[in-house]
Amino acid sequence: MKYLLLVAVVLVVWWLLRARPARPKPPDAPPPADPQAMVRCRHCGLHLPRDEAVAGDDGPYCSDAHRLAGGGGPR
């Protein structure tokens, strides 16, 4: 009798696990962004993306204040 009860419990657990709704697949992660070229500020040495750099006569700067302090006029 105890084996019949054990088989019944195993079958009920198996049925409950199979009856559970399937989990939806998580969406794919977006591809990583392309790496950006980094430049170094001629005044303070800060590394920043080329797109955010301020151009001066003798190279890139991190801000207009550093461009003016470094003597690199407008480009």
N, C-alpha and C positions, 0 to 999 in steps of 0.2 A: 504494500500500500504506500509506503514512504517513497518508493521509486516512482510510482505513478504520479504522486504529488510533485516530486522533483522534476519529472519530465514535463508536467503541466506548467510549472513555474518557468522552466526554460523556454517552452514554446510561447508562453504569454510575453515574456521579455523579448524574445526574438520578433514576435509579431508587432510589439510596440515600437521596437527600433526600426522595423521596415516601414511601418505606417507613418512615421514622422515625415513631414514634408522636406523635400530636398532644399538645401541652402542655395540661394542664388550665388552665382559666380561673381566675385568682386570685379569691378571694371579694371581694365589694364591700366597700369600707371603710364602717364605721358612720358615720351622719350626725354632724356636729359637734354638741357640746352647746350648748344655748342659753347666751348670755352672761349672766353674773350681775351683779346690781347691786353696785357697789363703794361703800364708805363710807370715810370718813377718821377715824382715831382723833383724838379731841378733845385728847389729851395729847401724843402724839408725831408725829401727822400721817401715820402709816402707813396705806396704802390696803389694805383687805382686803374679802373678800366679805361681804355683809350677813348671810349665814347664820352666819358665824363670829364676828361682832362681839358684844361684850358691851354690853348696853343700859344706859345710865345716865340720870340725870334730864335732863341737858342735851345728850345725844347719844350716839353710839356710841363704844366704846373697843375697843382690841385685846386687852385682858386685864383681869382683876379688879384687878390691882395698879395699872394706869393709871387705872381707874375710881375707885379709892379715893384715889390721888394727885391726881387732877384734881378731887376734890370732888363728883363725880357719884354720888350715892347710888344704891341699888338702884332699879330701875324696876319 
